[in-house]
Amino acid sequence: MATDRDFVDYVSEQAGLGARLSSRRMFGEYAFYLDGKVVAFACDNSLFVKPSAAAEELAPDLPRRPPYPGAKDYPVADELLDDGEALRRLLLRTAELMPAPKPARPRAKPATTGRKR
């Protein structure tokens, strides 16, 4: 079951981070970016936060399960959706611990035939 856009909008609203928190559709689900860093995923209308020391420090009792078949277990932050402040703290701290995104590789220029018309 794919994630509903309404769920993604609800997570963004509850986090209260404005334009700092964005989402992008990926493989039928969504990734959440905070200041350009991936901090969470929305899969099957559940919020999976990237595993890090932030989840261990701020929400150690969150249940864990894989967001998709074959993935490692991620903390599931659904219970924090009703506590915007706790959700915001967790996402901010997770972003602090994530590495900066790698710069995009330049696109290869298409080969030309060298013929002029």
C-alpha positions in Angstrom: 0.0 0.0 0.0 1.5 3.3 -1.0 1.5 6.3 1.3 -1.2 8.9 0.8 -0.1 12.5 0.1 -2.5 13.6 3.0 -0.3 11.6 5.4 2.8 13.4 4.2 1.2 16.8 4.5 0.0 15.9 8.0 3.6 14.9 9.1 4.9 18.1 7.7 2.3 20.1 9.5 2.8 18.4 12.8 6.6 18.8 12.6 6.1 22.6 12.3 9.4 23.2 10.5 8.0 25.1 7.5 10.0 25.1 4.3 13.0 23.5 6.1 11.2 20.2 5.9 10.4 19.0 2.4 9.3 15.7 0.9 9.9 13.9 -2.4 8.1 10.9 -3.8 10.4 7.9 -4.2 9.3 4.5 -5.4 5.6 5.0 -4.4 6.6 6.3 -1.0 8.1 9.5 0.3 11.4 10.7 1.7 11.5 13.7 4.1 14.4 16.1 3.9 15.4 18.6 6.6 17.8 21.3 5.3 18.7 18.9 2.4 19.4 15.9 4.5 17.2 12.8 4.5 15.8 12.3 8.0 12.8 10.1 7.5 10.6 8.1 5.2 6.8 7.7 4.9 6.0 4.1 3.9 2.5 2.6 4.1 1.3 5.7 6.0 3.8 5.3 8.8 6.8 7.6 9.6 10.2 5.8 9.7 13.0 8.0 11.1 16.5 7.3 10.0 18.3 5.1 12.6 20.7 7.3 14.6 21.7 8.2 18.1 18.9 10.8 18.0 16.2 8.1 18.2 18.1 6.3 21.0 18.4 9.5 23.0 15.1 11.2 22.4 12.7 8.3 21.8 14.2 5.0 22.8 10.9 3.3 23.2 9.8 3.7 19.6 8.9 0.4 17.9 11.2 -0.7 15.1 10.4 -2.5 11.9 11.6 -2.4 8.3 10.0 0.3 6.1 10.0 -2.1 3.1 10.9 -5.8 2.5 14.6 -6.4 2.9 15.4 -3.2 4.8 16.9 -3.0 8.2 14.7 -2.0 11.1 13.9 1.8 11.5 12.3 3.5 14.4 8.6 4.1 13.7 7.6 7.5 15.0 3.8 7.3 14.4 3.2 7.8 18.1 5.0 11.2 17.9 2.6 12.5 15.3 0.4 13.9 18.1 3.3 15.5 19.8 4.6 18.1 17.4 7.4 19.3 19.8 8.8 15.8 20.3 8.6 15.1 16.6 10.3 18.4 15.7 13.2 17.7 18.3 13.7 14.2 16.9 13.8 15.4 13.2 16.2 18.3 14.1 18.5 16.1 16.1 18.5 13.4 13.4 19.4 16.0 10.8 22.3 17.2 12.9 23.7 13.7 12.9 23.3 12.9 9.2 26.2 13.7 6.8 25.8 16.5 4.3 24.4 15.3 1.0 26.9 14.5 -1.7 27.0 17.0 -4.6 25.2 15.9 -7.7 27.4 14.5 -10.5 27.4 16.6 -13.6 25.4 15.2 -16.4 27.4 13.8 -19.4 27.0 15.9 -22.5 25.5 14.0 -25.4 27.9 12.9 -28.1 27.8 14.9 -31.3 28.3 13.5 -34.8 30.6 16.3 -35.9 28.7 16.8 -39.1 27.4 20.2 -40.1 24.4 20.9 -42.2 
